[in-house]
Amino acid sequence: MERRTIGTAALEVGAVGLGCMPMNWAYSGSRQRGDESVRTVHRALDRGVTLLDTADMYGPFTNELLVGRALKERRAEAFVSTKVGLLVGDQHIVANGRPGYVRRACDASLRRLQTDVIDLYQLHRADPEIPVEETWGAMAELVRAGKVRALGLCAVGVRGGRRTGARLYDGTLRQLERVQQVFPVSTVEAELSLWSAEALHALLPWCAAHGVGLLAAMPLGNGFLTGTLRPGEGFEPDDLRARHPRFTAEMMAANQPIVAGLRRVAGRHGEGVTPAQVALAWVLAQGPQVVPVPGTKRARWVMENAGAAALRLTSRDLAELAELPAARGSWY
C-alpha cells in the first residue's frame, strides 16, 4: 500500500487507516467475539493498513484492551493512535483536560494497549474549564518523557444557525493556533466525506499551510456511502445511527442519488470496484497529507477499504463527484 508522511513529526502510515471503535462500541453488532476483531486487525496489517485509531472512551476502555490484545505479537507493524480528554458517565460524556488526569490517563492507555509508547496521542475534546494550553502542555510532557511520539487534536465543528462552510471549525482553528505555540501539532482528526465535506473549506487549508496531517474520520458517512444500507432497515437501539437524523428512512431514501453517483464512477473503473472505494479515493485525492480512517469490525471490509489506496480517480470522476447533490438532513 502507498505510504503517506503526515505532520511535523514525519509520521509514516499506510494511506488508509482503520478505525477500531465499531469493533466493540457504538454500532449494531459491536459486542462480537474478540477473536473476530483480532483477525480483522491482523488482516489490516497484512494489507499495509498500519494506522489503528482508538480512544480510551470507546467502551469505555474496552476498545484499547482489544487493540492491545490484537497487537501483542505485531506491535512493531502498527501505528497506534489513541485519544484522551473525554469521560463516559452513566448519562452523559464530559471533558477532562486537567494535567494530572492526562498523565494518569496516558499511563492507563499504555497498560491497556500493552505498549511502551503511543505513536499519536490526540486530544479528544478541550475541557472548557481548563485552558487548552495547560492540557496540551501536559501532553507535550508525555512526548518529552518518551511515552508518546506525536500529538494531535480532534476538530469539533459547531453546527447550527449561520455557522456553515468555512466558519464551521472557527473554534478549532483558534485552538490549533493556541496549542501550536506550546508544542507542534502533528495531526488534526476531523470528519470528511462526500456527504460531509466542510473540513475542505478552512481546516484542510490550515493543515496544508502548517505541514499538519488530516485524519479523515467517518469517510464513508457512517456506512451510508458504501451503498450497503437500505432505507427502512432500521438499527439496533445501541447503534448511534438509530438516533441520527440522516439515517431515518426518509432521509436515507432522499440521499440515494449520492450513492448512485458513486456507483456510476465505480462502474467506469472495472468489475469489483465499489462505491466505498470511490468514496475513500475521493478523500485521498483531497491532498497528500490526508489519511481516511474508515471504521469497521469485519475483515472483508478492511480488505475492500485497503483497495481504495490503489484507485486513481480521473478528472472526469472528480468533476462528477463534485456535482453530486448535497446531503439532505441535519447532521447531528
C-alpha positions in Angstrom: 0.0 0.0 0.0 1.0 3.6 -0.6 2.6 5.3 2.4 1.9 8.8 3.4 4.0 11.1 5.6 2.0 13.3 7.8 2.7 16.1 10.3 5.8 17.8 11.6 6.9 14.7 13.3 7.1 13.0 9.9 4.8 10.2 10.8 4.7 7.5 8.1 1.5 5.4 7.8 -0.5 3.4 5.2 -2.6 5.7 3.0 -5.8 4.2 4.5 -6.2 3.6 8.2 -8.5 1.6 10.4 -11.0 3.0 12.9 -11.4 0.4 15.7 -14.3 1.8 17.6 -17.0 -0.3 15.8 -15.3 -3.5 16.9 -17.0 -3.2 20.3 -18.8 0.1 20.7 -21.4 2.4 19.2 -22.7 0.3 16.3 -25.1 -2.6 15.8 -23.4 -6.0 16.5 -20.4 -4.4 18.1 -20.4 -6.8 21.0 -18.9 -9.5 19.0 -16.3 -12.0 20.0 -12.9 -10.6 20.4 -11.3 -13.2 18.2 -13.0 -11.8 15.1 -11.7 -8.3 15.9 -8.2 -9.6 16.3 -8.4 -11.3 12.9 -9.7 -8.0 11.4 -6.7 -6.1 12.8 -4.3 -8.7 11.5 -5.8 -8.6 8.0 -5.4 -4.9 8.1 -1.7 -5.1 8.9 -1.3 -7.7 6.2 -2.6 -5.2 3.7 -0.4 -2.4 4.8 -3.1 -0.6 6.9 -0.9 0.5 9.7 -2.8 3.4 11.4 -5.1 1.9 14.1 -7.3 4.5 15.7 -8.9 4.0 19.1 -9.7 6.0 22.3 -9.9 5.4 26.0 -13.6 6.4 26.0 -14.6 3.7 23.4 -16.2 1.1 25.6 -15.1 2.8 27.7 -11.6 1.3 27.9 -12.5 -2.0 26.2 -11.5 -0.8 22.7 -8.0 -0.1 23.8 -7.8 -3.5 25.5 -8.9 -5.2 22.3 -6.3 -3.3 20.2 -3.6 -4.2 22.7 -4.6 -7.9 22.5 -4.6 -7.8 18.7 -1.1 -6.2 18.6 0.5 -8.4 21.3 2.7 -10.1 18.7 2.6 -7.4 16.0 3.2 -4.1 17.7 6.1 -3.1 15.5 3.9 -3.3 12.4 1.3 -0.8 13.7 1.0 2.9 14.2 -1.3 3.3 17.2 -3.4 6.4 17.7 -5.5 6.9 20.8 -7.2 9.8 22.5 -7.7 11.5 25.8 -10.0 14.1 27.3 -13.4 12.6 27.4 -15.0 10.6 30.2 -18.1 8.4 29.8 -20.6 8.7 32.6 -24.0 7.0 33.2 -26.0 9.6 31.3 -23.5 11.8 29.5 -20.0 12.4 28.3 -17.8 15.1 30.0 -14.5 16.6 29.1 -11.5 16.4 31.5 -8.3 18.3 30.5 -6.7 18.6 33.8 -2.9 17.9 33.5 -2.9 15.4 36.3 -5.7 13.4 34.7 -4.0 13.5 31.3 -0.8 12.0 32.8 -2.8 9.2 34.6 -4.9 8.5 31.5 -1.8 8.1 29.4 -0.3 5.5 31.7 -3.6 3.6 31.8 -3.8 3.6 28.0 -0.2 2.3 27.7 -1.1 -0.6 30.0 -4.3 -1.4 28.1 -2.5 -1.2 24.7 0.4 -3.3 26.1 2.9 -0.9 24.7 5.7 1.3 25.8 4.8 4.2 23.6 1.8 5.7 21.9 2.5 6.8 18.3 -0.1 9.5 18.2 -1.9 10.9 21.3 -4.9 13.0 20.4 -6.9 15.5 22.5 -10.4 14.2 22.0 -12.1 17.4 23.3 -10.8 20.5 25.0 -12.1 21.0 28.6 -14.0 24.3 28.8 -12.9 24.7 32.4 -9.2 24.3 31.7 -7.1 26.5 29.3 -6.3 24.3 26.4 -2.6 25.3 26.7 -2.4 23.6 30.1 -3.8 20.3 28.7 -1.6 20.5 25.7 1.4 21.2 27.9 0.8 18.1 29.9 0.5 16.1 26.7 3.8 17.6 25.5 5.5 16.4 28.7 4.5 12.9 27.7 6.3 13.3 24.4 9.4 14.5 26.3 9.1 11.6 28.7 9.1 9.1 25.7 5.6 7.8 26.4 4.2 9.5 23.2 5.7 10.2 19.8 3.4 12.9 18.5 0.3 14.9 19.3 -2.9 15.5 17.5 -6.2 17.4 18.0 -9.7 16.2 17.2 -11.6 19.0 15.4 -15.1 19.9 16.6 -17.4 21.8 14.2 -20.1 24.0 15.7 -23.2 23.5 13.5 -26.4 25.5 13.6 -27.5 29.0 12.7 -25.3 30.6 10.1 -22.2 28.7 11.0 -21.6 26.7 7.9 -18.7 26.1 5.5 -15.6 27.9 6.3 -16.9 29.1 9.7 -17.8 25.6 11.0 -14.4 25.0 12.5 -13.7 28.5 13.7 -13.3 27.3 17.3 -11.0 24.5 16.4 -8.8 26.8 14.3 -8.4 29.1 17.3 -7.5 26.2 19.5 -4.9 25.0 16.9 -3.2 28.4 16.8 -3.0 28.4 20.6 -1.6 24.9 21.1 0.8 25.3 18.2 2.6 27.9 20.4 3.1 25.3 23.1 4.1 22.2 21.1 3.8 21.3 17.4 0.5 19.8 16.2 1.2 16.7 14.0 -2.4 15.8 13.0 -6.0 17.0 13.1 -8.8 14.5 13.1 -12.0 15.7 11.5 -15.0 14.3 9.7 -14.5 14.4 6.0 -16.6 12.6 3.4 -18.6 13.2 0.2 -21.7 14.0 2.3 -19.8 16.0 5.0 -17.1 18.0 3.3 -17.0 21.1 5.4 -13.4 20.4 6.5 -12.2 21.3 3.0 -13.1 25.0 3.4 -10.7 26.2 6.2 -9.5 23.2 8.2 -7.7 21.4 5.4 -6.0 24.6 4.1 -4.8 25.3 7.6 -3.3 21.8 7.8 -1.6 22.2 4.4 -0.1 25.5 5.4 1.3 24.2 8.6 2.5 20.8 7.5 -0.1 19.0 9.6 -1.8 15.8 8.6 -5.6 15.4 8.4 -7.1 12.2 9.6 -10.4 11.9 7.9 -12.9 10.4 10.3 -16.2 8.8 9.0 -15.0 8.9 5.4 -17.8 6.5 4.5 -20.5 8.6 6.1 -21.1 6.1 8.9 -21.6 3.4 6.3 -24.1 5.2 4.1 -21.6 5.8 1.3 -20.9 2.1 1.0 -24.3 1.5 -0.7 -24.9 -1.5 1.5 -27.6 0.2 3.7 -31.2 0.2 2.7 -33.8 2.8 3.7 -36.1 1.5 6.4 -33.9 -1.4 7.5 -33.6 0.2 11.0 -30.8 -0.1 13.5 -30.4 -1.7 16.9 -31.1 0.7 19.9 -27.4 0.7 20.8 -26.3 1.8 17.3 -25.6 5.5 17.1 -27.3 5.7 13.7 -30.7 4.8 15.3 -30.8 8.4 16.6 -29.1 10.1 13.7 -31.2 12.5 11.6 -29.7 11.4 8.3 -30.5 7.7 9.0 -34.2 8.0 9.1 -35.9 6.0 6.3 -37.0 9.3 4.7 -33.5 10.9 4.7 -31.8 7.7 3.6 -34.2 7.5 0.6 -33.6 11.2 -0.2 -29.8 10.7 -0.2 -29.7 7.7 -2.6 -28.6 9.9 -5.5 -25.3 10.3 -3.8 -24.8 6.5 -3.7 -26.0 6.3 -7.3 -23.3 8.7 -8.3 -20.6 6.7 -6.5 -21.8 3.6 -8.3 -21.6 5.3 -11.7 -18.0 6.3 -11.1 -17.1 2.8 -9.7 -18.6 1.2 -12.9 -16.1 3.1 -15.1 -13.2 1.5 -13.2 -14.0 -2.1 -13.8 -15.5 -5.0 -12.1 -15.0 -5.3 -8.4 -14.6 -1.5 -7.8 -17.2 -0.5 -5.1 -18.9 2.8 -4.1 -17.0 2.6 -0.8 -13.7 2.5 -2.6 -14.6 5.5 -4.8 -15.7 7.4 -1.6 -12.3 6.7 0.0 -10.4 7.5 -3.2 -12.1 10.9 -3.2 -10.9 11.6 0.3 -7.4 10.5 -0.6 -7.5 12.9 -3.6 -8.0 15.9 -1.4 -4.3 16.1 -0.5 -1.2 14.1 0.2 -1.5 14.8 3.9 -5.0 13.3 4.1 -5.5 9.8 5.5 -9.0 8.4 5.7 -9.7 6.3 8.7 -12.8 4.2 8.0 -14.1 2.2 10.9 -15.1 -1.5 10.6 -15.2 -4.7 12.6 -15.2 -7.1 9.6 -12.1 -8.3 7.8 -13.8 -8.3 4.4 -14.5 -4.6 4.7 -10.9 -3.9 5.7 -9.7 -5.6 2.5 -12.2 -3.6 0.4 -11.2 -0.3 2.1 -7.5 -1.0 1.6 -8.1 -1.5 -2.1 -9.1 2.2 -2.4 -5.4 3.2 -2.0 -4.7 1.9 -5.5 -7.7 3.5 -7.1 -6.9 6.7 -9.1 -9.9 8.9 -9.9 -9.8 10.8 -13.1 -10.5 14.5 -13.6 -13.9 13.4 -15.0 -14.6 11.3 -11.9 -13.7 14.2 -9.6 -15.8 16.6 -11.5 -18.8 14.3 -11.5 -18.5 13.7 -7.8 -18.3 17.4 -7.2 -21.7 17.8 -8.9 -23.4 15.3 -6.6 -26.3 16.8 -4.7 -25.7 18.0 -1.2 -26.7 15.6 1.6 -30.2 16.1 3.0 -31.0 16.0 6.6 -29.3 17.7 9.6 -26.1 16.1 10.7 -26.4 15.9 14.5 
